[in-house]
């Protein structure tokens, strides 16, 4: 654990909505949402009405009739997110970017140049506001977890510094859902057992938490509640997986919903795998039901894949297996695909035509090579004429237009 508060967590406030308000000043101060059929992001003015990511457009309009929907400018999100990282990089080279709109930075080695960590954080916030026109909140603390918690407390558009010696006093008064890893399900489970603050969680016997949350989660949250977080920053980390997800509102678990959505996601993921020549061996899908419970399934292959249709078909097979295991679930709210166990150095190995049943899913088979070749042709067309110049069936036309995975984590995008 660091002895001084030199770790910064910088988090852009309501980033996607803030960018839209920056691009169109007439939207300033108004409740807006990025998306259409599903809310992908909401401004603070919209959040006041209870609007949140993943909510259906119809429900959002019922909560806030004056809500304005915008389609989103994803290239601008990437450009401005990159620009913020460049500002932080002007103060320290030790920057770990964890998503498109947030990053950690360790300023221990540059205080002699730019002042105290608090002064550096204030300077970063000032430059982001003046040069880019965006609000950003920063937390400063001695550990990554505490810095992230502090940045959440600082929102919107604020700065919170947790001085050495005051960490537990600061942390234990806060609600448990500010902790890294406490989502709605865990929060509800803790609340049902009378645990609503981090201090209450910290006072729970270890075995009690383990029985409630499982050994791994119980041990992890107990340590974080006592500010025990030995993790160091990992600048320029190499991505170990590529993934994409789509919140689709409440939709029936039927082929006309599942197939085009999975093809859309497979297209996004496989394109990134091919761009970096890093196919993967393990395919994982996640299905979230209407009650927000999530189920995952995965398969590990003999040969790594990066072809869109192979990935889509394998993902669909896994999703169907999940639905068979949960016959009572007729409504889904999210689908996700990820590929892991990525190859560092890879060349396509051709296979002899042995007539195996899974030839369509083997990258070196005749059909597998044909699929990969077609994908490469699509990639070249998109590189020259733009992503929308060509697509795969229902991903080019139809419902996939309202299902976006542009909000994936930067580590996934940067494969």
N, C-alpha and C positions, 0 to 999 in steps of 0.2 A: 504494500500500500504506500502511496506517495505521502510524504510528510508535509508537503506544502500544497496549497490549492493552485495548481498550475495547469489543470486540465480544463479545457473549454468544450462545451457542447453548444454548437450554433444551429438553430432550427428556424427556418423561414416560416413566417406566420401565414396560415391558410394560403400556402404558396400558389397553388393553381388559380384560386379565385383572386388572389392579390395581383397576379400577373395579368389576368383578364381586366381587372380594374385599372391597372397601369396602362394597358393597351387602349382601353376605352374609358377615358376620364368620366364619361356620363354615368358609368356604373359605380363610381365612388360613393360610399355610404349607403348603397342599396343592397338588399339581399339578392345574391346571385348564386347559381349552382352550375358547375361544369357537368355536362352530360345531356341526357334527354330522357330515355326510358328509365334510366337509373342515375341517381346522383353519384357522381364520381368524386366531387369535392364541393365544399360549400364555403361561402364567405362567413366571417364572424357575424355579420348582420343577419345572415340566414340561419346560423346556428342558434341564435337567440330564440327562434321559433321551434327549435327541436329538430331541425333538418340535419341529417348526418350522411356520411358516405355509405353507399349500399342501399339507401332508401329508394323506393320506386318513385318515379317522377310524379305519378298521380297522388301518392301520399304526401309528397313534398308540397305540391300545389294546394292540397287541402289544408295543410298547416300554415301555409303562407301564400295566399292568392296573388300577392304582388311580386312573387319570386320570378326572377329573370333567368332563363336557361341560356347558356352559351355552349357552343360545340367544343371549344378548346383549341389552343394553339400549342401543340406539343413541341414543335421545334423551338418556340420561344421559351418554353419551360426548360428545355435542355440548355439553351444558350445562356439564359439568366442563371440557372443553377450552376453551370460551369464558371460563370463570371464571379459568383460569390466565392467559389472555391479558390479562384485566383486571388481574390482579395485576402482571404485567410492565409494563403500561401505566401503573400508578401510579408507576413509577420513571422511565420515559422514553416520549416519544411516538414514538420512532423504532423501531418494531416491524414486522418482516416475518414474517408467519405463513406457513409453507410447508407445513403439513399440520395435521390436527386436533390433533396431540399434540406439535408442535415449532415453534419460532420463533427467529428472530434478533432481537437488540436491540442498539442502539448507545447506550452510556451516557456517551459523551464529554462531552455537554453537561449532565450532572446530577451529576457527582461532587462538586461544591461543595455539593450539597444532601444527598446520601445516602452519601458516602464513596467509597472506592476501588471500581473495578470488582469486585474480589474480595469486598468487603463488600456491594456491591449484589447480587451473585450469591448470596451466603450468605443475605441477607435475603429474596430471592425464594424460595429453597428452603425457608426456615423458614416463610414465610407459606403456601406451597402445602401443606406438610405439616400445619401447624396448622389452617388454615382449610378445607382441602379434603380432607385425609387421604390425599394421594397422594404417592408418591415421585417426585422429579424430579432429573435429572442436568444439570449446567451446565458448559460449557466456556467459558473466557475466553481470547481471543487477539487478535492484531492483524489477522487476516483471517477472512472467513467460513468458508473451507475449514478452516483450522486450528482455529477455535472448534468446528466440528462434529466434527472428529476428537477434540478434547479432551473433548467431552461423551461420546463413545463410550468413551474411556479411563476416564472418571469413573464409568461404570455398574458396578453399580447404585447409585443414590441417592447420588451423590457430586459433588464439585466439583474441577475441575482448571483451574489458571491457568497459562498459558504466558507467562512473563515475556519482555519484549523482550530480544533478544540470545541467547535460548536456543531459538529456534524450530526451527532445523535439527537441533540436538542432540536435541530432543524428537521431532521428526517422523521422522527417518531411522532410528530404532531400531524403529519400529512396522511391523506387517505391512501389506502393500499393500492388503488387502481393507478396511482402514479408510478408504481414500481415497474421495472422492466420485466415483462413476462406475465403480468396480471391482466388478463382480458376479462370480458364480460362473464364467462363461465366460472373462472377462478374467483372473481370478485363476488359473484352470487354465492358460491360455495363457502367462501370465507364469511360473508355476511350472515349466512344461515347459522354459523357457529359463533356469532357475536364478535367477529373480527372486522373492524372497519378502518382502523388506522394502522400505520406501519409499526407504531409502538406496541399496539396490541398483538400484532403478529410476532414481533420480536420476543415478546414475553411467553409465547407458546412453547411448551416442551417440544423438543425435536421430534419425538416419536408421534406426538399428537399431530403435527403438521404432515409428517410422512404418511400417517394413516388417512389424513384428509385429502392430500394432494398427490400422494405417491412419493417414493423415496427421493428421486432426483429433484423434482420440483420443490418438495418440502425443504430439502437441504439447501438448495440454491436460494430460495426466498428467505430462509432464515439467515443465511450469511449476508445477503444484501441488506436485510433489515438492520443488521449491525454494522453496515458500511464496510463489509469485508468483500472487496472486489479487487483481486490482484491483476486483472487483465491489463496488458499494455496496449498502447495504440499500434495498429498495424498499417502503416502507410502503403499505398499501392498494392494492396493484397490481390492475389490472383484468384479470380472467381472459381469456385469449385462446382457450380451448378448454374443452369440457366432455367428460368421459370417465368410463367405468366399466369395471370388469373383474371377472371371476369366475374364481377358481381352482376347478376342478371335479374335482380328483384325476386319475386316469387313466381316461378315458372313450373309448369308440369314436367315431370321427369319422363319425357317422351323423346323419341328419336328426332323429331323436327326441331326440338330445342337443343338437345345434346350434341347431335352430329355437327351442325354448322358452328356451334360455339367451340367445340374441341378442335375442329379444323382451323378455325381462326387462331386459336391459341398455339396449335402446333406450327402453323405458318410463321408466327412471330418467333417462337423459340428456335425452330429449325433454321430459320434465316440467320439468326445470331450464331448458332453453332457452325454453320457453313462459312460465315464471314471470317471466323477465327480459326477454321480448320480444327475444331475441337469437338468431334462427335462424342456421344456418351453412351454408356452401357446400361444405366439404370433409369427407367422411366417410372415416375411417380405421379399419380393423380390424386386430387382432393375434391371431395364433394361435400358441400355444406347444405344441410337441409333447412327447412323453413324455421325450425326452432334453434338455429345457429349451431347445432351439433355438426362437427366435421368428421369425416371418415376418409382415410387414405389407403391406397393400395399401390404396390410397386412390383416391378418385374425387372430382373437383371438379365441381360442378353449376353450371348457368346461373343457377338461382334458389336462394336459401337455404331450408332446410327446418327444421321443428321438429315435424312430425307423427310420432307413434310408429311407425305401420305403414310409412310411407315409409322411415324410418330403418332399421327392422328388415329390410325387404326388400332395401334397398341393401346393408346389412351382410352379409346371407346370400349375396347374389350375390358379394360380394368374398371371403367365406370359401370359397365353392365354387371360385372361381378359384384360390385358394391350394392347396386340396386337389388340384385337377387338375394343378397344377404340381409337386406332391409326391405322386405316386401311391403311393409306398412307405410313406407315413406313415398309419397306421391308428388311432393313439391320440393324443388331444389332452389337455392338462392345464390350459389356460387360454384364455379368449376375452375380447377387449376391444373396445370401440367408443369412438371419440372423434369429436367434431365441432369443426372449427376454421374459420378465416376467418369469424368471427362478425360479424353486422351490428350496428352501434352504434344506428342508428335505422331502424325497419322497419315497413312496413305491407304487408299482403297485397294483391298486385296480381292482379286477376282476369284470366283469359285467355279468348280466344275458343275455342269448341269446334271445333278444327281437325282432330280425329281423329288426333292424333299417337300413335305407339305407346307412348310413355313417359308418357302422361297420368296414370297412377296415381302416378307419382313427381314430377309437376309440381305444386307447391303451389297454383298459381293455376287449375288445371283444375277441372272440376266435381267429379271424384272427389277431387282433392287438397283442395279446400275442404271437402268432406264429411268427409274424414278429420280435418282440422284442427278442424272444428266439433265432431265427436264427442270429440276429445281435450279440448277446452275444457270440454265438459260433464263429462267424467270428472274434470278438475282441480277443478271446482266442488264436485262430490260429495265428493272426497277432502279438500278444504279444510274442508268442514263436518263430515264424519263420520269422517275419518281415512283414511290411505292404504289400509288393507285393506278399506275399504267396497266397492270396486269394482276390477276388474282386467281385463286382456286375456287371455282364454283360458287358456293354459297358464301364464301368469305368476300367475294367481290360484289355480290348482289344479295340483298336480303337482310335478315335480322342481325348479322354480324356487325353491321354498321353502328348499331346501338350498343354493342358489347365491346368495350375497350380495355385493353391491358396496358395502356401507355403509362400507367402509374406503377409499374413494376420497380423493384429496387434497382438502384444504379448498379450494384454489384452483378445483378443478373444481366442488365443491359450491356454492361461493358465486357462481356465475354469476347 
